[in-house]
């Protein structure tokens, strides 16, 4: 099953509960526009590097398209379609005035120098600048991109369209970015996890966690949970995983990662494989890396009592069916990792107003919006007797569908 097919499977489950006609379903799942461009640059070696860039604009019934840019060797058209669709539902679940988009470049940023990365970024924006902008489509960081890449995007966009800092979010704070944006997804995940544990008569304090992925999202999630009293016993990255049943010293781990650029070799935990991390007997498992992790076999092997999806699309439909059958609740990605787009919205608003908000206001507003969205999703799931994922999609589809009806097809 392809990624876009899997996303649409979840869509159809919810659409069935809402009694949507086939015509309306087709209207809502079909992307508005897809672009594929060649991104050719001169490499440091003097050779020509040829990369393919994508941007899929899924739906803008509720506002401008919004979604990240991913630099990764696995980026392709189907993945971009899937992630753009998820952004449509994600922005609707947390009631933001955005639609959904996604894109990226098929490249390995770890193999590109800083200069090559900048040239790739600027060439890509040169090719798509006419289809993005503050009131059209607002990119943001994703896997393989960061605040520096967003700064290059803003600067390149200005060459064609003038000064518009709201054309992209996730920028450095010193370059028209927002306080709290870098940690927003991890902070939001901790809030959503707290809310879900409360429904299970648990607290974060004393709860054990395993986090697959220790990049921006995974590391901030770990720190936020630890500050709330959680015990992080295992984390991983692309090179391997580590475990310490007594809990990892995150401050020491961060110092190690700052030097070695990987968690492997950290003395405060024992080395295990990434697959072993996924099957540890922990209270909460948080996949915060690539999608497509939980197929049927892996879902059967999971020993965690709760899964909170930090990554986009980590669970295949067959894996989801196993979790339902085994009674393992899954907090879906479309809400669990929505903290990032919530604060991206705040950054966009600040840029449009040319006014800066303090961090405590941003985090207070983010928490309030996520808690309300979680409560709506959880209560709907309880009333209708459906999974949290289906309830989340039902809420999102209803909002997007209403906007389409009011705006006219």
C-alpha positions as CSV (number, residue, x, y, z in Angstrom):
1,X,0.0,0.0,0.0
2,X,1.3,3.5,-0.9
3,X,1.3,6.3,1.6
4,X,-1.5,8.3,-0.2
5,X,-3.6,5.2,-0.3
6,X,-3.1,4.6,3.4
7,X,-4.2,8.2,4.2
8,X,-7.3,7.8,2.0
9,X,-8.1,4.6,3.8
10,X,-8.4,6.5,7.1
11,X,-10.4,9.2,5.3
12,X,-12.9,6.7,3.9
13,X,-13.4,5.1,7.4
14,X,-14.5,8.5,8.7
15,X,-16.4,9.4,5.5
16,X,-18.4,6.2,5.9
17,X,-19.5,7.3,9.4
18,X,-20.5,10.7,8.0
19,X,-22.4,9.2,5.1
20,X,-20.6,11.2,2.5
21,X,-21.5,10.5,-1.1
22,X,-18.8,9.1,-3.5
23,X,-18.8,12.4,-5.4
24,X,-18.0,14.4,-2.3
25,X,-15.3,11.9,-1.2
26,X,-13.6,12.3,-4.6
27,X,-13.8,16.0,-4.4
28,X,-12.3,16.1,-0.9
29,X,-9.4,13.7,-1.4
30,X,-8.2,14.9,-4.8
31,X,-5.3,17.4,-4.6
32,X,-5.9,20.8,-6.2
33,X,-2.5,21.1,-7.8
34,X,0.7,19.1,-8.0
35,X,4.1,20.4,-9.3
36,X,7.3,18.5,-10.1
37,X,10.4,20.4,-10.9
38,X,14.0,19.7,-11.7
39,X,16.4,21.4,-9.3
40,X,19.8,21.5,-10.9
41,X,22.8,23.1,-9.2
42,X,26.6,23.1,-9.5
43,X,28.1,21.0,-6.8
44,X,31.3,22.0,-4.9
45,X,33.1,19.4,-7.0
46,X,32.1,21.2,-10.2
47,X,29.7,18.4,-11.3
48,X,26.1,19.1,-11.9
49,X,23.7,17.8,-9.2
50,X,20.2,17.0,-10.5
51,X,17.4,16.7,-7.9
52,X,13.7,16.5,-8.2
53,X,11.5,18.9,-6.1
54,X,7.8,18.5,-5.4
55,X,4.9,20.6,-4.1
56,X,1.4,19.3,-3.7
57,X,-1.4,21.7,-2.8
58,X,-4.2,19.5,-1.5
59,X,-7.1,21.8,-0.4
60,X,-7.5,25.5,0.4
61,X,-11.2,25.7,1.3
62,X,-10.4,27.0,4.8
63,X,-7.5,29.2,3.9
64,X,-4.0,29.3,2.3
65,X,-2.2,26.0,1.7
66,X,0.1,25.2,4.6
67,X,2.7,22.5,5.0
68,X,6.3,21.5,5.4
69,X,9.2,21.0,3.0
70,X,11.1,17.7,3.4
71,X,14.6,17.0,2.2
72,X,15.1,13.3,2.1
73,X,16.0,10.5,-0.3
74,X,12.5,9.0,0.1
75,X,10.7,12.1,-1.0
76,X,8.4,11.4,-4.0
77,X,5.1,12.5,-5.5
78,X,3.0,9.9,-3.6
79,X,4.5,10.8,-0.2
80,X,3.9,14.5,-0.9
81,X,0.3,13.8,-1.8
82,X,-0.2,11.8,1.4
83,X,1.4,14.4,3.7
84,X,-0.4,17.3,1.9
85,X,-3.7,15.5,2.6
86,X,-2.8,15.0,6.3
87,X,-2.1,18.7,6.6
88,X,-5.6,19.5,5.3
89,X,-7.1,17.4,8.1
90,X,-4.5,18.5,10.7
91,X,-5.2,22.2,10.2
92,X,-8.9,21.6,10.4
93,X,-8.7,19.5,13.6
94,X,-7.0,22.4,15.4
95,X,-9.3,24.9,13.7
96,X,-6.7,26.9,11.9
97,X,-7.6,29.1,8.8
98,X,-5.3,27.0,6.6
99,X,-5.6,24.3,4.0
100,X,-3.0,21.5,3.4
101,X,0.1,21.3,1.3
102,X,3.4,19.5,1.4
103,X,6.6,19.1,-0.7
104,X,10.3,18.7,-0.7
105,X,13.3,17.7,-2.6
106,X,14.6,14.2,-3.3
107,X,18.1,14.5,-1.8
108,X,20.2,13.5,1.2
109,X,21.0,16.8,3.0
110,X,23.7,15.0,5.1
111,X,25.7,14.5,1.9
112,X,25.4,18.2,0.8
113,X,27.6,21.0,2.0
114,X,26.1,24.1,3.5
115,X,26.7,25.9,0.2
116,X,25.1,23.1,-1.9
117,X,22.1,23.0,0.5
118,X,21.6,26.8,0.1
119,X,21.9,26.6,-3.7
120,X,19.4,23.7,-3.9
121,X,16.9,25.6,-1.7
122,X,17.2,28.8,-3.7
123,X,16.9,27.0,-7.0
124,X,13.7,25.2,-5.8
125,X,12.1,28.5,-4.7
126,X,13.1,30.1,-8.0
127,X,11.0,27.3,-9.7
128,X,7.9,27.6,-7.4
129,X,7.9,31.2,-6.1
130,X,4.8,32.0,-8.1
131,X,2.7,29.3,-6.4
132,X,3.7,30.1,-2.8
133,X,3.2,33.2,-0.6
134,X,1.6,34.6,2.5
135,X,-1.9,34.3,1.1
136,X,-1.3,31.3,-1.2
137,X,0.9,28.6,0.3
138,X,3.1,28.9,3.3
139,X,6.0,26.3,3.6
140,X,7.6,25.3,6.9
141,X,10.4,23.0,8.1
142,X,10.1,19.3,8.0
143,X,12.5,16.3,8.0
144,X,15.9,17.4,6.7
145,X,15.1,21.2,6.8
146,X,15.4,23.7,9.6
147,X,15.2,27.4,10.4
148,X,18.2,28.3,8.3
149,X,16.6,26.7,5.2
150,X,13.4,28.7,5.9
151,X,15.5,31.9,6.1
152,X,17.0,31.2,2.7
153,X,13.5,30.6,1.4
154,X,12.3,34.0,2.7
155,X,15.3,35.8,1.3
156,X,14.9,34.1,-2.2
157,X,11.2,34.7,-2.3
158,X,11.9,38.5,-1.6
159,X,13.9,38.7,-4.8
160,X,10.8,38.0,-6.8
161,X,7.9,39.2,-4.6
162,X,9.4,41.8,-2.2
163,X,9.6,41.7,1.6
164,X,7.0,39.2,2.9
165,X,8.2,37.4,6.0
166,X,4.8,35.6,6.3
167,X,5.7,33.7,3.1
168,X,7.3,30.9,5.2
169,X,7.2,29.9,8.9
170,X,9.8,28.2,11.1
171,X,12.4,30.9,10.5
172,X,15.1,31.9,13.0
173,X,13.7,34.1,15.8
174,X,16.3,36.8,14.8
175,X,15.0,36.7,11.2
176,X,11.2,37.3,11.7
177,X,10.6,33.9,13.3
178,X,8.5,33.2,16.4
179,X,9.6,32.3,19.9
180,X,8.6,28.7,20.7
181,X,8.4,27.5,17.1
182,X,11.4,25.1,17.3
183,X,10.1,23.3,20.3
184,X,6.4,23.6,19.4
185,X,5.8,20.1,18.0
186,X,7.5,18.5,21.0
187,X,5.8,20.7,23.5
188,X,2.5,20.0,21.9
189,X,3.1,16.2,22.0
190,X,3.8,16.4,25.7
191,X,0.5,18.3,26.2
192,X,-1.5,15.8,24.1
193,X,0.2,12.8,25.9
194,X,-0.7,14.4,29.3
195,X,-4.3,14.7,28.2
196,X,-4.5,11.2,27.0
197,X,-2.9,9.7,30.1
198,X,-5.4,11.7,32.2
199,X,-8.2,9.8,30.4
200,X,-6.5,6.6,31.4
201,X,-6.2,7.7,35.0
202,X,-2.5,8.1,34.7
203,X,0.0,11.0,34.9
204,X,3.2,11.7,33.1
205,X,5.1,11.6,36.3
206,X,6.3,8.0,36.8
207,X,5.3,6.9,33.3
208,X,8.0,5.2,31.1
209,X,8.6,6.4,27.5
210,X,10.4,5.1,24.4
211,X,10.9,7.6,21.6
212,X,11.9,6.5,18.1
213,X,13.8,9.4,16.6
214,X,15.8,12.0,18.4
215,X,15.8,14.8,15.9
216,X,14.0,18.1,16.5
217,X,10.6,16.6,17.4
218,X,11.8,13.6,19.3
219,X,14.4,15.5,21.4
220,X,12.1,18.3,22.4
221,X,9.3,15.8,23.2
222,X,11.8,13.9,25.5
223,X,12.8,17.1,27.3
224,X,9.2,18.3,27.8
225,X,8.1,14.9,29.1
226,X,11.1,14.7,31.4
227,X,10.4,18.1,32.8
228,X,6.9,16.9,33.6
229,X,8.3,13.9,35.5
230,X,8.3,11.3,32.8
231,X,11.0,8.6,32.6
232,X,12.6,8.4,29.1
233,X,14.2,5.0,29.0
234,X,15.0,4.6,25.3
235,X,15.6,6.8,22.3
236,X,17.0,6.2,18.8
237,X,18.2,7.9,15.6
238,X,19.2,6.7,12.2
239,X,22.3,5.0,13.5
240,X,20.9,3.0,16.4
241,X,19.1,3.1,19.8
242,X,20.0,3.2,23.4
243,X,18.1,2.0,26.6
244,X,18.4,2.6,30.3
245,X,15.6,1.2,32.4
246,X,16.4,3.7,35.2
247,X,15.9,6.6,32.7
248,X,18.3,8.4,30.4
249,X,20.2,11.5,31.5
250,X,19.0,13.8,28.7
251,X,21.3,16.7,29.5
252,X,24.3,14.3,29.2
253,X,22.8,12.8,26.1
254,X,22.4,16.2,24.5
255,X,26.0,17.0,25.2
256,X,27.1,13.7,23.6
257,X,24.9,14.3,20.5
258,X,26.2,17.9,20.1
259,X,29.7,16.5,19.8
260,X,29.2,13.2,17.9
261,X,26.0,14.1,16.0
262,X,24.5,10.7,16.9
263,X,23.3,8.9,20.0
264,X,25.4,5.8,19.4
265,X,28.3,5.6,21.8
266,X,26.5,7.3,24.7
267,X,27.8,5.8,27.9
268,X,24.6,6.4,29.8
269,X,22.6,3.6,28.1
270,X,23.0,0.2,26.5
271,X,23.0,-0.1,22.7
272,X,20.0,-1.8,21.1
273,X,18.5,-1.8,17.6
274,X,15.8,0.5,16.4
275,X,13.4,-2.5,16.1
276,X,14.1,-3.5,19.7
277,X,13.1,0.0,20.9
278,X,9.7,-0.4,19.2
279,X,9.0,-3.6,21.2
280,X,10.1,-2.5,24.6
281,X,7.6,-3.0,27.5
282,X,7.0,0.7,28.1
283,X,3.9,2.6,29.1
284,X,4.1,5.0,26.1
285,X,5.7,4.5,22.7
286,X,6.3,7.6,20.6
287,X,7.3,7.1,16.9
288,X,9.0,10.4,15.9
289,X,10.9,9.4,12.8
290,X,9.8,8.3,9.3
291,X,6.3,7.1,8.4
292,X,5.3,3.5,7.6
293,X,6.7,1.9,10.8
294,X,3.9,-0.2,12.1
295,X,2.8,-2.9,9.7
296,X,0.8,-6.0,10.9
297,X,3.9,-7.8,12.2
298,X,5.4,-4.9,14.1
299,X,2.0,-3.9,15.6
300,X,1.8,-7.5,16.9
301,X,5.2,-7.2,18.5
302,X,4.6,-3.8,20.3
303,X,4.4,-4.1,24.1
304,X,3.6,-0.5,24.9
305,X,0.3,0.4,26.5
306,X,-0.2,3.6,24.5
307,X,1.1,5.0,21.2
308,X,1.3,8.7,20.5
309,X,2.2,9.4,16.9
310,X,4.8,12.1,16.5
311,X,5.8,11.2,13.0
312,X,3.5,11.6,10.0
313,X,1.9,8.4,8.9
314,X,3.8,5.9,11.1
315,X,0.9,3.3,11.2
316,X,-0.2,1.4,8.1
317,X,-4.0,0.5,8.1
318,X,-3.2,-3.2,8.8
319,X,-1.1,-2.2,11.8
320,X,-4.0,0.1,13.0
321,X,-6.4,-2.9,12.9
322,X,-4.0,-4.9,15.1
323,X,-3.8,-2.1,17.6
324,X,-7.6,-1.9,17.7
325,X,-7.9,-5.6,18.2
326,X,-5.3,-5.6,20.9
327,X,-6.9,-2.7,22.7
328,X,-3.8,-0.4,22.4
329,X,-5.0,3.2,22.0
330,X,-3.3,5.3,19.3
331,X,-3.4,9.1,19.5
332,X,-3.2,9.9,15.7
333,X,-0.6,12.0,14.1
334,X,-3.1,14.5,12.7
335,X,-3.6,15.8,16.2
336,X,-0.6,14.6,18.2
337,X,2.0,16.5,16.2
338,X,-0.2,19.5,15.4
339,X,1.7,21.8,17.8
340,X,4.1,22.7,15.1
341,X,1.5,24.0,12.7
342,X,-0.3,25.8,15.6
343,X,2.8,27.9,16.4
344,X,3.4,28.3,12.6
345,X,0.0,29.9,12.5
346,X,1.1,32.2,15.4
347,X,4.3,33.1,13.5
348,X,2.3,33.8,10.4
349,X,-0.1,36.1,12.3
350,X,2.8,37.9,14.0
351,X,4.5,38.5,10.6
352,X,1.3,39.9,9.1
353,X,0.9,42.2,12.1
354,X,4.6,43.0,12.2
355,X,4.3,42.5,16.0
356,X,6.1,40.0,18.2
357,X,4.4,37.8,20.9
358,X,6.2,36.7,24.1
359,X,6.9,33.0,24.6
360,X,4.5,32.5,27.6
361,X,1.6,33.8,25.5
362,X,2.5,31.5,22.6
363,X,2.8,28.4,24.7
364,X,-0.4,29.3,26.6
365,X,-2.3,29.7,23.4
366,X,-0.8,26.5,21.9
367,X,-1.8,24.5,25.0
368,X,-5.3,25.9,25.0
369,X,-5.9,25.1,21.3
370,X,-4.5,21.6,21.6
371,X,-6.4,20.7,24.8
372,X,-9.7,21.9,23.2
373,X,-9.0,19.9,20.0
374,X,-8.1,16.8,22.0
375,X,-11.3,17.1,24.1
376,X,-13.4,17.4,21.0
377,X,-11.8,14.3,19.4
378,X,-11.9,12.2,22.5
379,X,-15.5,13.0,23.3
380,X,-16.6,12.3,19.7
381,X,-14.8,9.0,19.8
382,X,-16.6,8.1,23.0
383,X,-20.0,9.1,21.7
384,X,-19.7,7.4,18.3
385,X,-17.8,4.3,19.5
386,X,-15.0,4.9,17.0
387,X,-11.2,5.1,17.3
388,X,-9.5,8.3,18.1
389,X,-8.1,8.4,14.5
390,X,-11.6,8.1,13.0
391,X,-13.0,10.7,15.3
392,X,-10.2,13.1,14.4
393,X,-10.8,12.6,10.7
394,X,-14.6,13.0,11.2
395,X,-14.1,16.3,12.9
396,X,-11.7,17.5,10.2
397,X,-13.8,16.3,7.3
398,X,-16.9,18.0,8.7
399,X,-15.1,21.4,9.0
400,X,-13.5,21.2,5.5
401,X,-16.7,20.0,4.0
402,X,-18.7,22.8,5.5
403,X,-16.2,25.3,4.1
404,X,-16.5,23.8,0.6
405,X,-20.3,24.1,0.8
406,X,-20.3,27.6,2.1
407,X,-17.6,28.8,-0.4
408,X,-19.2,26.9,-3.4
409,X,-17.5,24.3,-5.5
